[in-house]
Amino acid sequence: MDSFDVTRRAVLAGAAGLLAAALPGPASATPARLRLPAPIGAAGLPGMAMGASAGLRLPAPTGRFPVGTRRLHLVEATRPDPLAPQPRPRELMVTLWYPAQGSGPAAGYLTPGVSTLLVEQLNALIGSAYPQDLLTFATAARQGAAPRPGPHPVVLFSPGLNTNVAFYTGLCQDLASRGFKVIGVDHTYDGLVEFPDGRIELPAEDPSPETLLAVRVADMGFVRARLADRCAVAAMGHSLGSMTVIGALEQDSRFTTGVAMDGNPLGEASLTQPFLMMGNPSHSRATDPDWAGFYDRLRGARLHLVVHGSEHYDFSDFTVFKQQIDLGGVFELGPIDGRRAMTIGRSYLGAWLVQTLLGGQEPLLRHESPAFPEVDFQP
């Protein structure tokens, strides 16, 4: 059995591991041990029917384009992986969501192998009996659909600690439906990552925070380097993904803009690119002097939004899932309606990307809107 030590709200990550929020102890407590089952392959696991019958679903994308998706296996042959249990080059799985033409089979939310591991952990934590394929339900994206021709701005997405990019599908496929190409990076040995050969890599045991973050930032740089230099590229992240984004923008000026969702700032970082901060009321400049200092060091266009009624995982798909199944208090989720929270995220993040990647002027970003009374603009 493999395990990974994480804190409930780690200083570096700004958030706990995916399921660690259910474990007792305050933010400063000794790290809680989260035990995962041994890795298994995808062969012989159930299909999508039972997961679909459990009722999980995401709001439909709001844009005018159909959405395609595919997963790619990338290897950076010249970079040794400091997190791997044996010496090997760094490997990544990335998920693409993009404007499509044509169709294909509906893409599942998670791979069967990863769904099985996570559902077994959830069942063990809260005493539920959800089917192993709970998280394999059909999404709006079409697997392998032909991409729509033409230039499209790119968004690189970095998920939270111990999470998977799939947990942000509601946002990512919506952005794709509005004309963006979204590349979600699953950071191997940080969360559960399944590769085409069926192996599932678990989080590394006891990595140093510095190493974990450095590897993540290098992952973003590696993917960015595979894109055209003149391509407009945003970096967006949640939780530890926010720090990853800050590090990526600081190291690589080819990133056009950045977005941090409910994460922590990175040391004394100072950025020149436009930057958006969006978070819950307890995780803002008013409550965190580190964020206040970071905001003062931003040299480009900047905006700080607070979403009232939200908590940490309301910036992920779990904000919608909380009203569809019993999550047993595992995740930090606020009283805000889940579909409403997702609408807010899609609206403001989409507007920011249009304004900073495409050069448009978005009225939604000028001042507080009566259409979204939950959202405060922080001066």
ZIRA-V152951 format. One record per residue. N is the residue number from 1. RES is the residue in one small letter. SS is DSSP state (a for helix, b for strand, c for the rest). Layout:
n=N res=RES ss=SS
n=N res=RES ss=SS
This chain:
n=1 res=m ss=c
n=2 res=d ss=b
n=3 res=s ss=b
n=4 res=f ss=b
n=5 res=d ss=b
n=6 res=v ss=b
n=7 res=t ss=c
n=8 res=r ss=c
n=9 res=r ss=c
n=10 res=a ss=c
n=11 res=v ss=c
n=12 res=l ss=c
n=13 res=a ss=c
n=14 res=g ss=c
n=15 res=a ss=c
n=16 res=a ss=c
n=17 res=g ss=c
n=18 res=l ss=c
n=19 res=l ss=c
n=20 res=a ss=a
n=21 res=a ss=a
n=22 res=a ss=a
n=23 res=l ss=c
n=24 res=p ss=c
n=25 res=g ss=c
n=26 res=p ss=c
n=27 res=a ss=c
n=28 res=s ss=c
n=29 res=a ss=c
n=30 res=t ss=c
n=31 res=p ss=c
n=32 res=a ss=b
n=33 res=r ss=b
n=34 res=l ss=b
n=35 res=r ss=b
n=36 res=l ss=b
n=37 res=p ss=c
n=38 res=a ss=c
n=39 res=p ss=c
n=40 res=i ss=c
n=41 res=g ss=c
n=42 res=a ss=c
n=43 res=a ss=c
n=44 res=g ss=c
n=45 res=l ss=c
n=46 res=p ss=c
n=47 res=g ss=c
n=48 res=m ss=c
n=49 res=a ss=a
n=50 res=m ss=a
n=51 res=g ss=a
n=52 res=a ss=a
n=53 res=s ss=a
n=54 res=a ss=c
n=55 res=g ss=c
n=56 res=l ss=c
n=57 res=r ss=c
n=58 res=l ss=c
n=59 res=p ss=c
n=60 res=a ss=c
n=61 res=p ss=c
n=62 res=t ss=c
n=63 res=g ss=c
n=64 res=r ss=c
n=65 res=f ss=c
n=66 res=p ss=b
n=67 res=v ss=b
n=68 res=g ss=b
n=69 res=t ss=b
n=70 res=r ss=b
n=71 res=r ss=b
n=72 res=l ss=b
n=73 res=h ss=b
n=74 res=l ss=b
n=75 res=v ss=b
n=76 res=e ss=b
n=77 res=a ss=b
n=78 res=t ss=b
n=79 res=r ss=b
n=80 res=p ss=b
n=81 res=d ss=c
n=82 res=p ss=c
n=83 res=l ss=c
n=84 res=a ss=c
n=85 res=p ss=c
n=86 res=q ss=c
n=87 res=p ss=c
n=88 res=r ss=c
n=89 res=p ss=b
n=90 res=r ss=b
n=91 res=e ss=b
n=92 res=l ss=b
n=93 res=m ss=b
n=94 res=v ss=b
n=95 res=t ss=b
n=96 res=l ss=b
n=97 res=w ss=b
n=98 res=y ss=b
n=99 res=p ss=b
n=100 res=a ss=b
n=101 res=q ss=b
n=102 res=g ss=c
n=103 res=s ss=c
n=104 res=g ss=c
n=105 res=p ss=c
n=106 res=a ss=b
n=107 res=a ss=b
n=108 res=g ss=b
n=109 res=y ss=c
n=110 res=l ss=c
n=111 res=t ss=c
n=112 res=p ss=a
n=113 res=g ss=a
n=114 res=v ss=a
n=115 res=s ss=a
n=116 res=t ss=a
n=117 res=l ss=a
n=118 res=l ss=a
n=119 res=v ss=a
n=120 res=e ss=a
n=121 res=q ss=a
n=122 res=l ss=a
n=123 res=n ss=a
n=124 res=a ss=a
n=125 res=l ss=a
n=126 res=i ss=a
n=127 res=g ss=c
n=128 res=s ss=c
n=129 res=a ss=c
n=130 res=y ss=c
n=131 res=p ss=c
n=132 res=q ss=c
n=133 res=d ss=c
n=134 res=l ss=a
n=135 res=l ss=a
n=136 res=t ss=a
n=137 res=f ss=c
n=138 res=a ss=b
n=139 res=t ss=b
n=140 res=a ss=b
n=141 res=a ss=b
n=142 res=r ss=b
n=143 res=q ss=b
n=144 res=g ss=c
n=145 res=a ss=c
n=146 res=a ss=b
n=147 res=p ss=b
n=148 res=r ss=c
n=149 res=p ss=c
n=150 res=g ss=c
n=151 res=p ss=c
n=152 res=h ss=c
n=153 res=p ss=c
n=154 res=v ss=b
n=155 res=v ss=b
n=156 res=l ss=b
n=157 res=f ss=b
n=158 res=s ss=b
n=159 res=p ss=c
n=160 res=g ss=c
n=161 res=l ss=c
n=162 res=n ss=c
n=163 res=t ss=c
n=164 res=n ss=c
n=165 res=v ss=a
n=166 res=a ss=a
n=167 res=f ss=a
n=168 res=y ss=a
n=169 res=t ss=a
n=170 res=g ss=a
n=171 res=l ss=a
n=172 res=c ss=a
n=173 res=q ss=a
n=174 res=d ss=a
n=175 res=l ss=a
n=176 res=a ss=a
n=177 res=s ss=a
n=178 res=r ss=c
n=179 res=g ss=c
n=180 res=f ss=c
n=181 res=k ss=b
n=182 res=v ss=b
n=183 res=i ss=b
n=184 res=g ss=b
n=185 res=v ss=b
n=186 res=d ss=b
n=187 res=h ss=c
n=188 res=t ss=b
n=189 res=y ss=c
n=190 res=d ss=c
n=191 res=g ss=b
n=192 res=l ss=c
n=193 res=v ss=b
n=194 res=e ss=b
n=195 res=f ss=c
n=196 res=p ss=c
n=197 res=d ss=c
n=198 res=g ss=c
n=199 res=r ss=c
n=200 res=i ss=b
n=201 res=e ss=b
n=202 res=l ss=c
n=203 res=p ss=c
n=204 res=a ss=c
n=205 res=e ss=c
n=206 res=d ss=c
n=207 res=p ss=c
n=208 res=s ss=c
n=209 res=p ss=a
n=210 res=e ss=a
n=211 res=t ss=a
n=212 res=l ss=a
n=213 res=l ss=a
n=214 res=a ss=a
n=215 res=v ss=a
n=216 res=r ss=a
n=217 res=v ss=a
n=218 res=a ss=a
n=219 res=d ss=a
n=220 res=m ss=a
n=221 res=g ss=a
n=222 res=f ss=a
n=223 res=v ss=a
n=224 res=r ss=a
n=225 res=a ss=a
n=226 res=r ss=c
n=227 res=l ss=c
n=228 res=a ss=c
n=229 res=d ss=c
n=230 res=r ss=c
n=231 res=c ss=c
n=232 res=a ss=c
n=233 res=v ss=b
n=234 res=a ss=b
n=235 res=a ss=b
n=236 res=m ss=b
n=237 res=g ss=b
n=238 res=h ss=b
n=239 res=s ss=c
n=240 res=l ss=a
n=241 res=g ss=a
n=242 res=s ss=a
n=243 res=m ss=a
n=244 res=t ss=a
n=245 res=v ss=a
n=246 res=i ss=a
n=247 res=g ss=a
n=248 res=a ss=a
n=249 res=l ss=a
n=250 res=e ss=a
n=251 res=q ss=a
n=252 res=d ss=c
n=253 res=s ss=c
n=254 res=r ss=c
n=255 res=f ss=c
n=256 res=t ss=c
n=257 res=t ss=b
n=258 res=g ss=b
n=259 res=v ss=b
n=260 res=a ss=b
n=261 res=m ss=b
n=262 res=d ss=c
n=263 res=g ss=c
n=264 res=n ss=c
n=265 res=p ss=c
n=266 res=l ss=c
n=267 res=g ss=c
n=268 res=e ss=c
n=269 res=a ss=c
n=270 res=s ss=c
n=271 res=l ss=c
n=272 res=t ss=c
n=273 res=q ss=c
n=274 res=p ss=b
n=275 res=f ss=b
n=276 res=l ss=b
n=277 res=m ss=b
n=278 res=m ss=b
n=279 res=g ss=b
n=280 res=n ss=b
n=281 res=p ss=c
n=282 res=s ss=c
n=283 res=h ss=c
n=284 res=s ss=c
n=285 res=r ss=c
n=286 res=a ss=c
n=287 res=t ss=c
n=288 res=d ss=c
n=289 res=p ss=a
n=290 res=d ss=a
n=291 res=w ss=a
n=292 res=a ss=a
n=293 res=g ss=a
n=294 res=f ss=a
n=295 res=y ss=a
n=296 res=d ss=a
n=297 res=r ss=c
n=298 res=l ss=c
n=299 res=r ss=c
n=300 res=g ss=c
n=301 res=a ss=c
n=302 res=r ss=b
n=303 res=l ss=b
n=304 res=h ss=b
n=305 res=l ss=b
n=306 res=v ss=b
n=307 res=v ss=b
n=308 res=h ss=c
n=309 res=g ss=c
n=310 res=s ss=c
n=311 res=e ss=c
n=312 res=h ss=a
n=313 res=y ss=a
n=314 res=d ss=a
n=315 res=f ss=a
n=316 res=s ss=c
n=317 res=d ss=c
n=318 res=f ss=a
n=319 res=t ss=a
n=320 res=v ss=a
n=321 res=f ss=a
n=322 res=k ss=c
n=323 res=q ss=c
n=324 res=q ss=c
n=325 res=i ss=c
n=326 res=d ss=c
n=327 res=l ss=c
n=328 res=g ss=c
n=329 res=g ss=c
n=330 res=v ss=c
n=331 res=f ss=c
n=332 res=e ss=c
n=333 res=l ss=c
n=334 res=g ss=c
n=335 res=p ss=c
n=336 res=i ss=c
n=337 res=d ss=c
n=338 res=g ss=a
n=339 res=r ss=a
n=340 res=r ss=a
n=341 res=a ss=a
n=342 res=m ss=a
n=343 res=t ss=a
n=344 res=i ss=a
n=345 res=g ss=a
n=346 res=r ss=a
n=347 res=s ss=a
n=348 res=y ss=a
n=349 res=l ss=a
n=350 res=g ss=a
n=351 res=a ss=a
n=352 res=w ss=a
n=353 res=l ss=a
n=354 res=v ss=a
n=355 res=q ss=a
n=356 res=t ss=a
n=357 res=l ss=a
n=358 res=l ss=c
n=359 res=g ss=c
n=360 res=g ss=c
n=361 res=q ss=c
n=362 res=e ss=c
n=363 res=p ss=a
n=364 res=l ss=a
n=365 res=l ss=a
n=366 res=r ss=c
n=367 res=h ss=c
n=368 res=e ss=c
n=369 res=s ss=c
n=370 res=p ss=a
n=371 res=a ss=a
n=372 res=f ss=a
n=373 res=p ss=c
n=374 res=e ss=c
n=375 res=v ss=b
n=376 res=d ss=b
n=377 res=f ss=b
n=378 res=q ss=c
n=379 res=p ss=c
